[in-house]
Amino acid sequence: MLRARLDRLSPPARHLLAAAAVGEGLLAPSHLRAVTRLGAAFDRALDEVRTSGVLVRDPQGDGLRFHHALLKDAVDRDLLGEDRRRWHQAWASHLDQLAGDESQDLRVVIERARHHDAVGGAGAFEAAIAAAEAAELTQDEHARRHWWHRAFTGWPDDAPPGVELTRDAVLSRLYAALWSVGDMDVIDDLLKRELADENEWLRSLWLRLLLWRERRAQQAEFTRVVDPSEAEKTLARLRSYESDLKVASVMVHLADEWIQDLPDLTEAMLHEVIDQLAPVCDPLLLADAWDLLAWLQCCRGDPDAAVRVSEEHVAWMERHHPAGVLDARCRLVVSLANAERPDEALALLERTVAETRHPHLHPHLWVVQHMLRAVMHLLVGAWDDMAEDLDRAREGAFGGDIESWWNALSGIRSARTGDIAAARSCLDAIPQAPPGTPPGLRWSREAIQRTFIETEIAAAEGDRAGVCRAVSRTIALQHDGEPSNDLYEAFVSGLRSGVRRGEPDPEARVLVAQAATVVDGPAPDANPVLALRPVEIAEHLRRVGDRDTVAGWSDIAARWSRCHRPYDAAHAYLFAAECAARDGDRPRARELFAGAHGISKQLGADPLRERIEAAARRSRITGFETSVPAPGLTARETEVLGLLVDGLSNGAIAEQLVMSPKTVSVHVSHIIAKLGVANRTEATARALRDGLTTGG
């Protein structure tokens, strides 16, 4: 039917449509006029195809588009291979004439490369380089990856005049582009091929460091490229080379490898790259250097200094490479998260997520930004929002250490809400270090994530000895260069859930003795959360001897509340309530138990809520609301269940709750699993029977 509709058009109109089918990316009338060379017949042909409804105005711009993709396909199928190549050549020649226009659109550069790529020949390589550099300025990471790949695979024996990049510079850009879309397997194959016959020391070292970084991210087995004991000799040899991109890249990746073992040398190397080698670096390599420098400050226990470094990074990108600002702001959010500044981090994330817009434009940034929002929402008690962030992160592609991070966050949330099976599933998904892996490598990060989940699971199950053992494993993983944040977090978690008032158990006595050394150690940074953790640890040590006070715990609870940390505040209120009950102040105890209980219910922290209720029963305190056993649904899941009862589809629920249909589907799956039913119909029946919602 479509072919018959097209056959009724005049030969000039069909000629115009053939040109449009091949050059559909730039269907402005001016381009079509130049490419078709119809002369005076062009206007009549254009009017004919528009009147017939084959070409219509493109609402996204000033050009035209096919009314339906099937119409374009019908035209395209009629073209012989030779005809299609001739049209690609016509488009390429036309766009070549526009290449020197200062006002040219980035789309022109990329479309020119596409047509030259189809034609082949000498012009294809130069056009691919131009398109790759143009794609660096677009919002499309996949276009960036595609054109750097075409430029690298099409590299000629002799680069044409005007191409200033070396083959290794293009390889570096391709590596970064592949990283941004998560093509780790492609990176692995690419680097192994390059290393196969490489004998030159510097290039071999560079490629091995790039491969080490990729293998580490994939959590495949890896070993050090250069042992820290060889640092001085390696740097001396490296500095004998003329400074170029490879030298700068090797310094950045060696700094990454040595950051925990040689922090002072690492800092000097990163400053050398940023301050002296910037002219030979590409912006993405400098971004890595800034990021490592910020992380180094965090490892030294000064997260606010890390924020200042990241702010300098953002400012540098705004001046020199605007396309890298989104990535730089994302790294600033990481620093703000490590500095326990959730309000600032969330505000910056809201801006950056809005500009990222879609998981396919910036896949890596999309994932990391939603993961960081999940971290912030975990801390400030917005756990339903956290679950949604984790679901949104899944819309992007990720693996390796980011997947372990995802499982760590999801596992902690699951344990705190009482979903132990889900927490154990997340724990099992985080790989353990291969036997014989030396300490100090990236595996220690995954090991710490595992111990954190183990601590939360043991706490949720009331297994005090298990809490103490998990925290002891966390402490054993610490070494010089690890952020003190992990150590303080571990001690606080262990003392809250693993150590009881009065004479502690054997495992707890060991933990108490270790905690005492932290309290007596150097004063923490001025960061309010880092400063508060030792204060809480000290009050726990007094609690062990039954010497803690209502005033002490109430002050700690108030300070946690000022930091927007309700889960932490609820624990402090619980211990304050126990003190008040011990002192015989029953009205005050009832008030404090009620405060802790209310926070735990609002968070959906069922294990903590049950612990508070048990403590109140032991203290014979009544008069505040106790909860009825529930099916374990979160507030958002209860909301979705209510709309299921009302008969809404997933699409209608998504529209009403302003979330994606995929996220709704995940919530429905969780509801069905938690209620122990087979499908959404049975879930609705159960909700109506047991009064689980106000719907119906």
N, C-alpha and C positions, 0 to 999 in steps of 0.2 A: 504493500500500500504506500509506504514511504517512497520506494523507488519510483512508482508511478507518479507520485506527486512531484518528484524531482525531474522526471523525464519531460513533464509538461513545460519546464522552464526553457528559455532560449539558450543557445550555446554560450553567449557572453555571461549569462547568469550562472550557468554551470561552471564556467571557467573561473568566475569569481569565487564560487563555493569551494572549488578544489583548492584554491589558494588559502581560503579561510580554514579549511579542514586541516591543512598542514601547519598553518601559522596561528592557531587559535589563541595563543597567549597574548597577541597584540593586534586585535581586530579593530583598530581605529580606521576610519575611512581613508585617512591620509596614507597609512601604511598599505592598505589594500590597493589604493590607486597606483602607488609606486610599483608594487610587486606584480600586479596583474597586467600592467601596461595596456589597458584597454582603450586608452585615449578617451575620445568623446563618448564611446559606448559605456564607459564606466558608470556614469550617473544613472543611465537607464537600467543597467544590470543591477545596481545597488537598490534602486527603487523597486525593481521586480522581486528580488529576494526578500525585501522587507515587507512588501505588500502581500506576498504569499505566506508570510509568517515563518520562513525558514531561519532568517536572522532577525534578532530582536535587540533592543537596547540593553546593554549590560547594566544592571542596577548598581554594580560595584564600581563603575567608572564611566568614562565618556565614550567607550567603544561599543562594540557589538559582540554578541555571542549567539551560538546556535540555540534555537528555541528548546530543543531537546537533544540529549546526547545521542539518541538513536538516529537523528537526522545527520549528525556529524559522522556517525559510524557508517551510515548508508553511502554518504559521499566518499568517505575514506576507502571503503571496500571496492569502489569502482576504479580507484587509482592503481595503475601498474607500478611496479617498483621503480622503473625508470622515470615515470611521471612524478612520483613522490620525491625522488632524489632531485629532479629538476626544480621542483617547487622549494625544497629546502635550500638549494643553491640560490634561487632568486631571493628568498628571504634573507639568507646570509649576506648576499651582496648589498641588499638594501640597508641592512642593519650595520654593515661595515661603514657605509657612508655616514651613519649617525654616530659612529664611535667617538669622534672628536668633539661632539657637541657637549659643552660644559654643563648644560641643563638636562642631559640625558637621564632617563629614568633607569633605576637599577633593573627593572624588568627588561629593558632593552638589552642590557649587558648579558643577562642570563638567557634570554631568548636567542640572542646572537650565538651564544655558545651551544645551545641546543641544536640549532640548525647546522652550524659548522661540524658538530659532533656527528650528525647524521650524514653529512657529505664526506667527512674525512679529509685527509690531506694536511698540509702544513698549517693551515689556518685554525685547525681544530685545537691544537695545543695552546696557542696564544689566547684563543677565545675562552678555553677552559680555565686558564689562569685568571683571566679578567673576571670570569663569572664566580670563581672561588673567592676572590678578594671582595667582589661585590656582595656575595652571600654572607661574608663576615659582618656586613652592616644590616642584614635583614633580620626578620623575626622567625626564620625558618632554619632550624638546625639540620634538617634532613637535606635541604638544598646545599648547605655548607659542606656536609659530609660527601654528597654526591659529586660536587665539582672538584673538591680537593682530591677525591679518589680518581676522577677522570684525568686531572692534571698529572697526578703521580704515575698512573698506569700508562699515560700517553707521553711520558717524558722522552724527548728525542735524544739522539746521540749528541747533538749540539743545540743548546737552547738558543732560540732566535733572538736577535737584537731587541732590546727593550724589556726583556724578562730579567729582572734583577735577582730573583730568587734562585737559590741553589736547589738541587734535588733533595738534599737533606732538610732544607728549610720547608719545602713542600711536604716532606714526610712528617716533619714536626707538626705542621698545621693539620695534616690528615689524622695523625695520632690524636690530637686534641679534639677534632671533629668526631671521630669515632667514639672517643670517650664520652662526649656530650650526649650521644644517642644510645650509649650502652652497648656498642658492638664490640664487646671484649674478646669474643672468639675471633673476630676479624683481625683485631690488633695482635692477638697471639700468633695467628698464621702469618701475618705480614712481617712481624719482627723476626720470627724464626727463619723465614725465607731470606731476610736481609742479613741475618747473622751466619747463614750457612757457609758462605765463602769469604767472610770478612776477616782480614788479618791485621788491619791497621788498629793500633792500640786505642786511640781516642774514640774512633767510631764504634769499635767493638764494645768499649766501656759504656758509651752512650746508649747503644741499642740494648745492652744487658740491663742497664738501669731502667729503661723504659719497660722492658719485659718484666723486671722485678716488680715494678709498680702495678702493672696489669695483673700479674700472678697474685700479688698480695690482695688486690681488690677482689679477685675471683675466689680468694681463699683456697687457692691451689697450694700445693707444697712449694716452698721456696726457701732459699738460703741467702745469706748476705752476698752482695756483689763484691764489696770491699770491706774487710774487717776493720773496725776502728783502730786497731793497732797499726794498720798500714796508712793511716790518714795523712800524716805529714809527708811521707814519701809520695803518695798518690797526688797530693795537692802540688807538690814541687814539680812533678812531671807534667801535671795538667797546666800549670802556669807557664811552662816552657813553650806552649803553643800560642799562636796568635789568637787573640780574643775573637770568638765568633759565637754563633748560636749554639753550636754543640758544646763548647766550653762552658757557656753560661748554663745550659741545660744540665750538664753533668754536675756542676756545682750545686744546683738546686736539688737534684735528686740524691746526691750524696748527703746533702744536709738533711733531707727527709730520712735517709737510712741511719744517720748518726745522731739524730736529734735527741734521743734519750740517753745516749752514752757520752756524747761530746757536746753538751749544750753551748758552752762558750765558743768553741770553734764553729759550731753550726751558726750561731748568731753572726759571727764575723763573716762567714761565707755568704749568708743571705744579704747582709748589708753591702758586701762587695758587688753582688749581682745587682741590687736595686740602685746603688749609688754610682757604680762605675761601669757596669756592663749593660745598662738599660738600652743604649743605642743599638746593640747587636741582638737584643731579645725581641721576641714578639710579645704582645700584651698578655697572652694567655700564660706564658712562662713566668712573666713578672707577677701575674695574679697568684701563681703557685708560691712564688717567693714571699709575697706579702702574707699569704695565708699561713705558711709555715712559721713566719716570724711572729704572727699573732698567736699561733698555737704554742710556740715556745714560751711566750710570756704567760700563757695560761698554765703550762706545765710547771712554771716556776712559782705558781701560786699567786699571780698578780693578774687576774682576769680583766680588771679595769684597764691595765696597760695594753692588754690584747685588744680591747675595744678601741683604744686610741690608735693603735697600729691599723686596725681595719678601717677606721674613719679616714686615715691618711690614704689607704688603698682606694677607697671610694672617690676621694677628691682627685687622686691621680688619674683614675679612669675617666672621670668627668672632664678633665682637661685634655687627655691624650687619646682616649679610645672609648667614646660614648657607648659603643656596642657592648662593652664589657661591664657597664655600670650595673646591670641586673645581677650578674654573677658576683660582682664586688659587694653589692648590698646583701646578697644571700650570705656571703662569708661574714659580713658584719653582723648579721642576725646570729650566726654561730657564736661569735664572740660575745654578743649580748646575752645569749642563752647561757654560756659558760660563766658570765659575770652575774648571773641571777638578776637580770633586769628584764623581767617578762613583759612589762607594759610597753617599754620601748621596742622590744623585739616584735611583739604582736602588731604594733602600729606600723612598723617598717614592713612586716610580712604582708599586711593587708594591701599596702601600696604595691609591693612587688608582685604578689599573686595576681592582682588586677591587671598588671602590665604583661605578665606572662601569658595569661588568658586561656591557654589550651595545652594539654599534656604533650601534644605532638610538635609544638613550636620549640619549646625548651625542655626536652624530656628530663634531663638530669636536674635542672633547676626546679621544674614542677615537683618532682619527687622530694627533693631535699627541702623545699619550702614548706610543703605539707607535713613532712616529718618534723621539721622544726616547730611548726604550729602545734603539732601533737605534743611535743615536749613542753611547750609553753602552757598548753591547756591541761596537761597532766599536773603541772606545778600549781596552777592557779585554781584547780578543782573543776574545770569545765570538761568533765570526762566524757559526756556525750559528744561534745564538739571534738574531743580528741579521737573518739572512735570514727567520726566522720572524716577527720583529717587522714587517718590511717587508711580508710577506704579510698579516699581521693588519691592518696599516694599510689595505690595499687593501679590506678588508671594509667600511670606511666610504667615503663619497663625498668626493672632494676634487679640486681643480684649482688653477690659478693658481700662486702662489708656493710653496704647499705641494707641488704636484706637482713643481716644480723641485727643491725640497728632497729629495723622495723620490728623484728621478733622480740627484741629486748623491750621496746616500748609497749608492744601489745601484751607481752607476757606479764610485765609489771602491772598494767591496768587490769588484766584478767585476774591476777592473784588478789589485787586489792578489792575487786568487786565480787570475789568469791567463786569465780569460774576456774577452778583448779585444773580441770581437764584441758582447757584452752591454754592456761599458763604452762602446763607441762609440755603441750604440743609445741609452743613457741620455744621453750627451753631446748627440746630435742632438735629443733630446726637450726640452732646455732652450732656450727661445727666446733669440735674440740681440736686442739693443736695435735698435729701428727707426733707420734712418739719420737723423742730425741730433739724436738724443736728447742733451740736455745732461748733463754729468757730475753726480754727486751725487744722482741720483734712484735709485729702487729698482732700476732695471735694473743698477746696478753690482753688486748682490748676485748676480744671475743670471750676470753676466759673471765674477765671482770664482769662482762654483761651476763654471763651464765651464773656467776655467784650472786649477782644482784637479784636475778629471778629466783634462784634457789632460796635466798633469804626471804623474799616476799611470799613464796609458796609455804615455807616452813612457818612464817608468822601467821598466814591465813589459816593454817591447820593447827595452830597452837602448839607447835613442836619447838619448845624453847631450845633444846639441845641442838636440833637441826639448824635453827637460826644461828647459834653460836658457831657451829662448825662451818656454815657457809660464810659468815663474816670473817672467820679465821683464814679461810681460803682467799678472800679478798685482800686481807692484810698481807698475806704471804706473796701476793702478786705485785705488791708495791715495791718500787725501787726509786733511786734518785732520778728525778726528771718526771715522775708521774704526778699529775695534778693532785694537790692536797684535797681537792673537792671530793674525789672518790674515797679517800681515807676517812674523812670526817663523816661522809654520808654512810659509810659502812658501820662506823662506830655508833652513830645515832640510831640506825636501824636495829643494830644488834642489841643495844642497851634498852630500847623501847620494848622489843618483843622477845628477847632471849634471857633477860635478867629480871628476876622477881625481887620484890621488896624483902629485906631481911637477908638471911644466909643464902647465898647463891649456890647453884649446883656446880659440880667440878668444871664443866665446860665454861660456865658463866664466870667462874673465878678467874680463869685465864683471860677471858675477854675484858673483865674489869681491870685486871692488872695492866693489860696493854692500853686500855683507854686512859688510865691514869698517866701514862707517859705522854700522851697527846696533850692533855690538859696542862701538864708541866712544861710543855715545849714552847717554842717561840710563838709570839702573838700572831694571830692570823691577819690577813689583809683587812682593810677597812670595809670591804664589801659586807653589807649587812647580814647576808645569809652565812657567809663564811665566818663572820664574827660571832654569830648566834650559835652555831653548832657547838663550839667548845663550851659555851655557857650552859647549853643543855646537857652536854656530856658531864660537866661538873655537878649539875643538879642530880643526874642519874647516879653518880657515885655516892652522893649523899643519900639518895633513895635506897641504895643497897644497905646502908646502915640505919635506915629508917630515921634519917635526920633532915629530910627534905621538908620544904614548907609550902603552904598555900600561896604565900606571897611570891616565893621564887618561881613556882610553876605558873602562877597567874601572869607574872611579868613576861615569862617566856611565851605563853600563849598570846599575849597582846602583841609582842614583837613579831611572832609568826604571822599574825593577822595583818599587821602593817606591811609585811612583805608579800601579802596576798597568797599565803600558803595555808589553806584551810585544813588540809590533811594533817600537816604538822601541828597546827594549832589544836586540832581535836585531841591529839595524843597528850599535849600539855594540859588541856582542860581535864582529861581523864585522871592524870596523876595529881593535879590540884584537888580534884574531887575526892580521891582516895585519902589525901592528906587531911582534908576537912572532915571526912568521916572518922578518920583516926583520932582527930582532935576533939570530936564530939560536937562539931558545928554542923548539925544535920541540915538546917535550911541552906547554908552555904554549899554543902555537899550536893544537895538536891539541885541547886541552881547550876553548879558546875557540871554535874552529870547530864543535866538537860542540855547545856550548851554543847558538850561533846557529842551527845546523842543526836542532836539536831543536825550538826555538821555531817556526821557519818551517814545519816539518812539522805541528806541533800546530795551528797557525793555518790550514793549508791555503794558505799564501802561496807558491805555486809559483814565481813569478818571483824572489822573494827567495831561496828555497831553491836554485834553479838558479844564482843569482849567487854564493851561498856556496860551492856545489860547484865552480864555475869558479875562484873565488879560491883554494880549497884546492888544486886541481890546479896552478894557476900557482905556488903556494908549495911544491909537491911534498909536501903533507901528506896522509897517509892514516891509516887506522885508526879512522875514525868512520863510522857507517852512511851510505851514500849511497842515494838512492831510485831505484826502478825507475819508468820512465815509466808514469803512471797515466792513466786516462780523464778525470781532472779532477773527479771527484765529491767533494763535501764529505763530512765525517763523517756528517752527518745524511742526506744522499742515499744514502750507502753503507748506512746503517742501514735506510732505506726499501727499498733494492734487496734486502737480505737477506730482508726480510719478503715482498717480491714472490716471491722464489725459494721461500719457504715456502708460497706459494699464498694469501696473505691478500688480502682485498679492501681497497679504500681505507678503507671504514668500520672494518674490523677493525684496520688499521694505525693509523688515527687514535685508536682506543680504546687500543691498546697503547702508543703513543708520546705520548699525552695532547696531541693537537693536533686542529684542526678537519679534517674531510674535505676542505674546500677547500684547506687548506695541503698535505695529502697529495697532492692532485691536482696542485698546482703542482710539488711535488718530483718526482712521477712524470714530468711533462712535461719537467722539466730533465734527468732521467736519460735519457729517450728521446733528447732532443736531443744530449746530451753523448756518448752511446754510438753515435750515428749509426744507430739502428735505427728501425723503423717503428712498433712498438707495445710494450706491456708483455711480451707473450709472447716477442718477439725479445730484449728486454732481459734476461729471465730466462735465455734460452738462452745469450746472450753471457756473463752472469755465471757460469754453470756451466762454460762452455767455458774461460774465461780465469781462473777462480778469483778473481773480484773480490770475493766475499763468503765468509763461512763458512757460509752457509745451504745448504739442500738436504740 
